[in-house]
Amino acid sequence: MKKFMIIRKADEETEAGAMPSEQLVSDMMRYNEQLVEAGMMIGGDGLHPTSNAARIRFHNGAPTVIDGPFTEAKELIAGYTLVQANSRDEVIEWAKRWPASDAHGNVQLEIRQVYTVEDFGEAFSPEMRELEEQLRTRSEELAKGTNS
């Protein structure tokens, strides 16, 4: 199985901080439930508008913090869904089922495959693989501890 991120692009409403309608919440819950039942859903969340965001840009190693909001709306992200699937085509077929109530039927989605350890081949040594697994396990343990 491969991992993919379905990226929900931002628009004027999401950047204005408009909360989703009850209809959209219901439709998205039903869509997510179908992804779960298909064994595809890994996670997903909506994002606050960029007025609450910050970017950190590095120049010659020195960081500069830029506070939002950011104006290039076509490049902004309003949320994401992380799924696992056998192929990009399978994810495309599922993305075509995205609820029509989102953005009044005018939503834009982007699908990106997520790199996995296997993608890095020999550059990712056995020691690095072991460390990566330890970090992933520790991160999951800590996340569970804060959610208890």
Secondary structure as UniProt FT lines:
FT   STRAND          2..9
FT   HELIX           12..15
FT   TURN            16..17
FT   HELIX           22..37
FT   TURN            38..39
FT   STRAND          41..46
FT   HELIX           50..52
FT   STRAND          54..59
FT   TURN            60..61
FT   STRAND          62..67
FT   HELIX           73..75
FT   STRAND          77..85
FT   HELIX           88..95
FT   TURN            96..97
FT   TURN            100..101
FT   HELIX           102..105
FT   STRAND          109..113
FT   HELIX           117..123
FT   HELIX           126..147
//
